[in-house]
C-alpha cells in the first residue's frame, strides 16, 4: 500500500478498539487491525510496538493538557484551584464525539486485568506530572502529591460517569461537579 | 519436611523480599525462596500461586482495616472524617518494625513496571472498598469515590515519606499531616 495514508495512527486506533470489542484482545491479530484500518502491518509497527500499545499510545499528549492547565493557573491560586485548571484543560483531550469510542475502549480495558493495571499506571503518570507542575509553582510536599491525586480522583469519577449510558451531561460539567464535591468533603 | 511450620507464609514472604532485593525478581526461583524460608516448594504453593504473588498476597487483610475504620467512624462524620478514620485504622497493618522490610519491598516494586501496575491495582482495590463503605454510610456518588481516592492520595504520600530514609516520623503522624494538607488544599 504505497498511497498516502491520512491519519493512519487514528484509523489503526479505531480499528483496534472495534476488533477488541468484537473478538477480545487475545483473538485480535495485528494483521486484522491493519486490514480493518486499510494499511499494512508494516505501517502498524511504524506507530505501535504491539496491539495493546494502541490503547495507550497517546500518553504524552494526554498528560500535557493537565500539566499546561496547572502551569497556567493564575498566580496565587490554591493547589486545588491549580489542579482544577489542570483538569479543565486536560479533558479537552476528550471530545463529545469520542464518547462512544471511549465507552468501547473502557469495556475492553475492564475485561482485561493487565490493561486495567496499565490504565492505572497511565493515570499515575498524569498525577506525577501534575504534582511536578505544582512543585514548580512553589507547592510543597506532601500537598503537591495529595492535590494531584485528588484531581485524578475527580477526573476518574467524572470519566466513569461520562461513560455511563444513563449520564447525559458532558465531561466539563461532570468535572466541575467533582471539584465542588472535593471542596465539600470535609463538610458533614 | 514434615514438621510443623510456624508462620510459613510469613517466612516465605520475608525470604522472597530478601532474594528479590539481592538478585532481582527474574533471577529468583520459587525453589530458592522455599530453601531460604526452610520449607519445601510444595509448601510455597500451598500459600502462593507464583513468586510475585508473595508481594501482594495479603490484599484482603490489608483492605479490611481501611474498611472497618470507615464503617466505625462516628455517625454524622463528614466523608473526609470517615476516610481519615479508615486510614488511621488501615495503617495498623504496618508496624514500625516492618519499616525496613517495607523499604526493600518498595525497591523491588519500583524496579519492575509490572509490579508497579499491580501495586496500583491493589491500592485501587482499597479505594473501591472504602468507597463502598462510604456509600453504605449514605455518602452519594461522586463524593464517595472522590473521598476514597483522596484518602489513598494521603496514604500514598505518607507511605512514600515513611519509606524515605531521611524521614524519622512514623506513619500515624505522617497520615495526620496528610489529612491536614488535604483539608487545606483549597487555601491559597
Interface residues (C-beta under 8 A of the other chain):
Chain A: X76 X77 X78 X79 X80 X81 X83 X113 X114 X116 X117 X118 X120 X121 X124 X141 X142 X143 X145 X146 X147 X148 X149 X150 X152 X153 X154 X156 X157 X158 X160 X161 X174 X177 X178 X181 X182 X183 X184 X185 X186 X187 X188
Chain B: X76 X77 X78 X79 X80 X81 X83 X113 X114 X116 X117 X118 X120 X121 X124 X141 X142 X143 X145 X146 X147 X148 X149 X150 X152 X153 X154 X156 X157 X158 X160 X161 X174 X177 X178 X181 X182 X183 X184 X185 X186 X187 X188
